[in-house]
Amino acid sequence: MRHARRRVVRRVTRLTAVAGLLLGGAMVTQAAMADETPGAPATVLRGSAQPAATTGAELVARLGTARTAGNWIASDGRPVVAVTDEKAAAEVRRAGAEAKVVRHSMNELRAATATLRAAPRVAGTAWVVDYRTNQVTVEADSTVSATDWSRMSKVAGGIGGFVHMERAQGRFTTRLNGALPILSTGGRCSAGFNVTNGQRDFILTAGHCGPTGSIWFADNQGNQQLGTTVSSTFPSNDFSLVQYASGSAGQGADVVAIGGGNGVRITGAADATVGQRVFRSGSTSGLHDGQVTGLNATVNYPEGTVTGLIQTTVCAEPGDSGGPLFSEGIALGVTSGGSGDCKTGGTTFFQPVTKALTALGVKLLVSVPQQAAGQGGAPSGTPSTAATHSAIAPGSAQPGASAPVTGAVEGTTLLSRLSDPRNVGPGLLVIGGSLIALVATRWIRSEQDRKAYQRQYSALWG
């Protein structure tokens, strides 16, 4: 009897601890990323994407930023390089790429963005170098006042005619809510790409999902603890690491979900290229595609300024934040924020994966590409950033190799476990009943807060 009572007390203590997570929780916020555990085992590759052929980026690096002004992919998949003189244009053409002679070099364009950054910060604005038009585009959302718009216009006018001002629909906000969600008492996000430091595995997600120390669960009942945020950077950058409680991501760590039980195998990481067709997966809107329109974008969110982002035409909605950006199985970024929705369209910004991996000292958990199979040991080193898919026409690009996805949350709720006589000794049913009443009250209140939060962010989305 003494041992039986001890087991009952320990069981109730554990249940009370779980209940405390619910009682101590603030309203459940929401963010977005897709990482679901498929049935097939993943292979840990300690390297990344295979090097591509000569690309526009390589030509830009060779010629220098004083003679070039960016590169992009044409509709036929051919790389295009903006150059400032005919000699550089001839060198680009000899390399098999298309040359476009422009007036302003990358050095001039970067100086313009530096001037914008030095001006007083205005929340709701963003800017990016538009390689194809050889100008800097400054956007201001609906929250920017006429006074601030006028002030920003004067700054732009002082730089030169190649700085273009335009209004954006809706508001620039971080995209909170969830794909296959991970939840904490302070927020809801979604897992994106699985990564490792060689000893433990982590989830790479957006930094605005939660601060260091956030504890994450796979379900809103607190049944399945996933891990804890061990590193978070936001604003300035927008990435974080959630360390798995078990230490391992498990089978299928190389797959990101795209909906309908389907997934895409990730085989490496690379930098995005302007003009590239890309795909984003998120819990709210599912799988969508679009094109990269700019790199090194700066966004002034209400919470702070984030720089170095990928700008795209891919739509996103509340709940897609943190979701993976990829193309042809290559990881490119995680969803940071944007404006608009998937009915009217909009602009979405992504934190580059390569920058996050380098800063955090981790590598992707990826599938072995077919061409690398049978080579024995996995290569070492940091993920390659050379694979920009410049040989693939934007219209013909695909998400990547398909894979099955599982990972639906199963199990009973906390309330049903508390009320089950098999889990609570006969002499402790009164205590269990009191806990049920208390937890139920707090759960109802939490649900009310969550719905109010959803209404708030739906309005902020515009």
PEUR-V991405 format. One record per residue. N is the residue number from 0. RES is the residue in one letter. PHI is phi in radians with two decimals (none if undefined). PSI is psi as a letter, one per 20 degrees, with the letter a starting at -180 (none if undefined). D_FIRST is the distance of its C-alpha to the first C-alpha in whole Angstrom. Layout:
# PEUR-V991405
n res phi psi d_first
N RES PHI PSI D_FIRST
N RES PHI PSI D_FIRST
This chain:
# PEUR-V991405
n res phi psi d_first
0 M none g 0
1 R -1.05 g 4
2 H -1.16 h 5
3 A -1.12 g 5
4 R -1.11 h 6
5 R -1.08 g 9
6 R -1.11 g 10
7 V -1.11 g 10
8 V -1.08 g 12
9 R -1.10 h 14
10 R -1.15 g 15
11 V -1.13 h 16
12 T -1.07 g 18
13 R -1.12 g 20
14 L -1.13 h 21
15 T -1.12 h 22
16 A -1.11 g 24
17 V -1.10 g 26
18 A -1.06 h 27
19 G -1.08 h 28
20 L -1.09 h 31
21 L -1.30 g 32
22 L -1.17 h 32
23 G -1.50 i 34
24 G -1.34 q 36
25 A -1.42 a 40
26 M -1.11 q 42
27 V -1.43 o 41
28 T -1.52 a 45
29 Q -2.52 p 46
30 A -2.46 a 48
31 A -2.53 p 49
32 M -2.82 q 49
33 A -2.05 o 48
34 D -2.62 o 46
35 E -2.23 q 44
36 T -1.57 o 42
37 P -1.38 r 44
38 G -1.32 h 43
39 A -1.41 q 46
40 P -1.25 q 45
41 A -1.72 q 47
42 T -1.89 p 49
43 V -1.43 o 49
44 L -1.89 o 53
45 R -1.48 k 54
46 G -2.32 c 57
47 S -2.89 b 58
48 A -1.11 q 61
49 Q -1.30 q 64
50 P -1.06 q 67
51 A -1.57 r 70
52 A -1.27 a 73
53 T -0.94 p 76
54 T -2.07 r 75
55 G -1.06 h 76
56 A -1.09 h 74
57 E -1.18 h 75
58 L -1.17 h 79
59 V -1.09 g 78
60 A -1.11 h 76
61 R -1.25 g 79
62 L -1.45 h 82
63 G 1.65 q 80
64 T -1.34 i 79
65 A -1.39 i 83
66 R -2.00 i 84
67 T -2.24 r 81
68 A -2.54 l 80
69 G 1.75 r 77
70 N -2.55 q 76
71 W -2.70 r 75
72 I -1.84 p 75
73 A -1.32 r 77
74 S -1.12 h 77
75 D -1.61 j 78
76 G 1.52 j 75
77 R -1.47 p 78
78 P -1.25 q 77
79 V -2.08 p 79
80 V -2.14 p 80
81 A -1.47 p 82
82 V -2.26 r 84
83 T -1.83 i 87
84 D -2.59 r 90
85 E -1.21 h 92
86 K -1.13 g 91
87 A -1.15 h 87
88 A -1.10 g 88
89 A -1.11 h 90
90 E -1.14 h 87
91 V -1.11 g 84
92 R -1.15 h 86
93 R -1.11 h 87
94 A -1.41 i 83
95 G 1.62 j 83
96 A -1.82 r 82
97 E -1.64 p 83
98 A -1.90 q 85
99 K -2.24 o 85
100 V -1.41 p 87
101 V -2.20 r 86
102 R -1.53 h 87
103 H -1.88 p 84
104 S -1.40 r 83
105 M -1.11 h 79
106 N -1.06 g 80
107 E -1.17 g 81
108 L -1.14 h 78
109 R -1.20 h 76
110 A -1.10 h 78
111 A -1.14 g 78
112 T -1.18 h 74
113 A -1.15 h 74
114 T -1.15 g 76
115 L -1.09 g 74
116 R -1.17 h 71
117 A -1.32 i 73
118 A -1.25 q 74
119 P -0.94 p 71
120 R -1.17 p 68
121 V -2.15 o 68
122 A -1.08 p 65
123 G 1.66 j 66
124 T -2.03 q 68
125 A -2.68 q 68
126 W -2.55 q 71
127 V -2.70 q 71
128 V -1.39 p 74
129 D -1.65 o 75
130 Y -1.07 g 77
131 R -1.24 h 79
132 T -1.81 i 81
133 N 0.99 l 81
134 Q -2.56 r 80
135 V -1.80 p 77
136 T -1.80 p 75
137 V -1.92 p 74
138 E -1.95 q 72
139 A -2.27 p 71
140 D -1.47 a 68
141 S -1.20 i 68
142 T -1.48 i 67
143 V -1.33 p 70
144 S -1.27 r 72
145 A -1.08 h 76
146 T -1.15 g 76
147 D -1.16 h 74
148 W -1.05 g 76
149 S -1.11 g 79
150 R -1.16 g 78
151 M -1.14 h 76
152 S -1.11 h 80
153 K -1.17 h 82
154 V -1.09 g 80
155 A -1.10 g 80
156 G -1.11 h 84
157 G -1.23 h 84
158 I -1.36 g 83
159 G 2.62 r 85
160 G -1.22 i 86
161 F -1.53 j 83
162 V -1.77 o 80
163 H -1.85 p 79
164 M -1.77 p 78
165 E -2.64 q 76
166 R -1.55 q 73
167 A -1.92 q 70
168 Q -1.32 q 68
169 G 1.23 b 65
170 R -2.28 q 63
171 F -1.44 o 62
172 T -2.36 q 58
173 T -1.23 q 55
174 R -1.73 n 54
175 L -1.60 p 50
176 N 2.47 a 48
177 G -2.59 q 46
178 A -1.39 d 47
179 L -1.49 o 44
180 P -1.31 q 42
181 I -2.03 p 40
182 L -2.22 q 39
183 S -2.38 r 38
184 T -1.18 i 38
185 G -1.83 i 41
186 G 3.11 r 43
187 R -2.22 p 43
188 C -2.38 a 45
189 S -2.40 q 45
190 A -1.28 q 45
191 G -2.00 e 48
192 F -1.79 p 49
193 N -1.48 p 47
194 V -2.35 r 48
195 T -2.56 q 47
196 N -1.83 j 48
197 G 1.68 i 47
198 Q -2.09 h 44
199 R -2.34 q 42
200 D -1.85 q 43
201 F -2.46 r 43
202 I -1.78 p 44
203 L -1.58 p 48
204 T -2.44 a 48
205 A -1.32 q 51
206 G -1.18 h 50
207 H -1.32 i 51
208 C -1.16 h 47
209 G 3.04 q 45
210 P -1.31 r 45
211 T -1.00 p 44
212 G 1.76 i 40
213 S -1.11 p 40
214 I -1.74 p 36
215 W -2.00 q 37
216 F -2.16 q 35
217 A -1.57 i 36
218 D -2.55 q 35
219 N -1.47 j 35
220 Q -1.74 i 32
221 G 1.29 k 31
222 N -1.41 h 29
223 Q -2.14 n 31
224 Q -1.36 p 32
225 L -1.60 g 35
226 G 3.01 a 36
227 T -2.35 p 38
228 T -1.19 p 42
229 V -1.90 i 43
230 S -2.73 p 47
231 S -2.55 p 48
232 T -2.26 o 52
233 F -3.00 p 54
234 P -1.33 b 56
235 S 1.35 f 59
236 N -2.07 r 57
237 D -2.49 m 55
238 F -2.59 q 52
239 S -2.68 r 48
240 L -2.08 p 46
241 V -1.92 o 42
242 Q -1.42 p 40
243 Y -1.09 p 38
244 A -1.08 h 34
245 S -1.43 i 34
246 G 1.54 i 37
247 S -2.31 q 39
248 A -1.34 i 41
249 G 1.41 a 40
250 Q -1.20 q 42
251 G 1.30 k 45
252 A -1.19 i 45
253 D -1.64 j 49
254 V -2.02 p 49
255 V -1.93 p 50
256 A -1.37 q 49
257 I -2.21 j 52
258 G 1.77 q 51
259 G 1.13 k 51
260 G 1.35 j 48
261 N -1.86 q 51
262 G -2.54 r 51
263 V -2.18 p 54
264 R -1.36 p 53
265 I -1.70 p 54
266 T -1.98 i 56
267 G 3.05 a 57
268 A -2.29 q 58
269 A -2.75 r 62
270 D -1.43 q 64
271 A -1.28 r 65
272 T -2.22 p 69
273 V -1.03 p 71
274 G 1.64 i 72
275 Q -1.24 p 69
276 R -1.42 p 67
277 V -2.30 r 63
278 F -2.25 q 60
279 R -2.24 p 57
280 S -2.01 p 54
281 G -2.66 q 52
282 S -1.24 h 49
283 T -1.37 g 52
284 S -1.88 i 55
285 G 1.33 b 54
286 L -1.58 p 56
287 H -2.44 q 60
288 D -2.23 r 63
289 G -3.08 a 66
290 Q -2.14 q 68
291 V -1.34 p 68
292 T -1.90 i 70
293 G -2.93 q 70
294 L -2.17 r 68
295 N 0.97 k 67
296 A -1.31 q 67
297 T -2.01 p 66
298 V -2.20 p 64
299 N -1.70 n 64
300 Y -1.20 r 61
301 P -0.99 h 60
302 E -1.41 i 57
303 G 2.65 r 59
304 T -1.66 p 62
305 V -2.10 p 61
306 T -2.07 r 63
307 G 1.27 k 64
308 L -1.57 q 63
309 I -1.58 p 64
310 Q -1.75 p 66
311 T -2.46 r 65
312 T -1.68 j 66
313 V -1.16 p 63
314 C -1.33 q 62
315 A -2.72 q 58
316 E -2.41 r 56
317 P -0.95 p 53
318 G 1.97 i 50
319 D -1.68 i 52
320 S -1.05 p 52
321 G 1.49 i 51
322 G -1.14 q 52
323 P -1.37 q 53
324 L -1.90 p 57
325 F -2.72 r 59
326 S -2.79 p 61
327 E 0.93 k 62
328 G 1.35 j 58
329 I -1.80 p 59
330 A -1.25 p 57
331 L -2.09 h 59
332 G -2.93 r 57
333 V -2.17 q 55
334 T -1.12 p 55
335 S -1.79 g 56
336 G -3.13 a 58
337 G 2.86 b 61
338 S -2.45 r 63
339 G 1.54 a 63
340 D -2.67 a 61
341 C -1.54 j 62
342 K -1.68 g 64
343 T -1.80 i 67
344 G 1.56 r 66
345 G 2.94 a 65
346 T -2.03 p 65
347 T -2.25 p 62
348 F -1.92 q 61
349 F -2.29 q 59
350 Q -1.33 p 58
351 P -1.06 p 59
352 V -1.17 g 57
353 T -1.04 g 59
354 K -1.16 g 59
355 A -1.13 g 55
356 L -1.05 g 54
357 T -1.15 g 57
358 A -1.14 h 56
359 L -1.59 i 52
360 G 1.22 k 53
361 V -2.24 r 51
362 K -2.30 q 52
363 L -1.17 q 51
364 L -1.62 o 49
365 V -2.31 r 52
366 S -1.37 q 53
367 V -1.33 o 56
368 P -1.02 q 59
369 Q -0.98 h 61
370 Q -1.24 i 63
371 A -1.71 i 61
372 A -1.14 q 59
373 G 1.40 j 59
374 Q -1.60 j 60
375 G 1.56 c 58
376 G -1.12 q 56
377 A -1.35 q 56
378 P -1.22 r 58
379 S -1.97 r 57
380 G 1.96 r 59
381 T -1.40 q 58
382 P -1.01 p 59
383 S -1.22 q 62
384 T -2.01 j 64
385 A -1.53 h 67
386 A -1.41 n 66
387 T -1.83 j 67
388 H 1.03 k 69
389 S -1.20 i 72
390 A -1.51 i 73
391 I -1.83 p 71
392 A -1.09 p 73
393 P -0.90 h 71
394 G -1.25 i 71
395 S -1.76 i 70
396 A -1.18 q 67
397 Q -2.17 r 64
398 P -1.03 g 60
399 G 2.56 a 59
400 A -1.14 p 58
401 S -1.39 q 55
402 A -2.70 q 52
403 P -1.26 q 49
404 V -2.22 p 46
405 T -2.21 a 43
406 G 2.16 j 40
407 A -1.11 p 39
408 V -1.28 p 36
409 E -2.09 r 33
410 G 2.14 r 30
411 T -1.47 r 28
412 T -1.38 r 29
413 L -1.07 g 27
414 L -1.11 g 27
415 S -1.19 h 26
416 R -1.22 h 23
417 L -1.12 h 22
418 S -1.56 i 22
419 D -1.35 o 20
420 P -1.03 h 17
421 R -1.24 h 16
422 N -1.66 i 16
423 V -2.21 p 15
424 G -1.01 q 12
425 P -0.94 h 13
426 G -1.35 i 13
427 L -2.02 j 15
428 L -1.10 h 17
429 V -1.12 g 20
430 I -1.10 g 20
431 G -1.07 g 20
432 G -1.09 h 23
433 S -1.13 g 25
434 L -1.10 g 24
435 I -1.04 g 26
436 A -1.08 g 29
437 L -1.17 g 30
438 V -1.12 g 30
439 A -1.05 g 32
440 T -1.08 g 34
441 R -1.20 h 35
442 W -1.13 g 35
443 I -1.06 g 38
444 R -1.14 h 39
445 S -1.10 h 39
446 E -1.11 h 41
447 Q -1.12 g 44
448 D -1.12 g 44
449 R -1.09 g 44
450 K -1.17 h 47
451 A -1.12 h 49
452 Y -1.12 g 49
453 Q -1.05 g 50
454 R -1.10 h 53
455 Q -1.10 g 54
456 Y -1.30 h 54
457 S -1.11 h 56
458 A -1.21 g 58
459 L -1.12 h 59
460 W -1.09 h 59
461 G 1.55 none 62
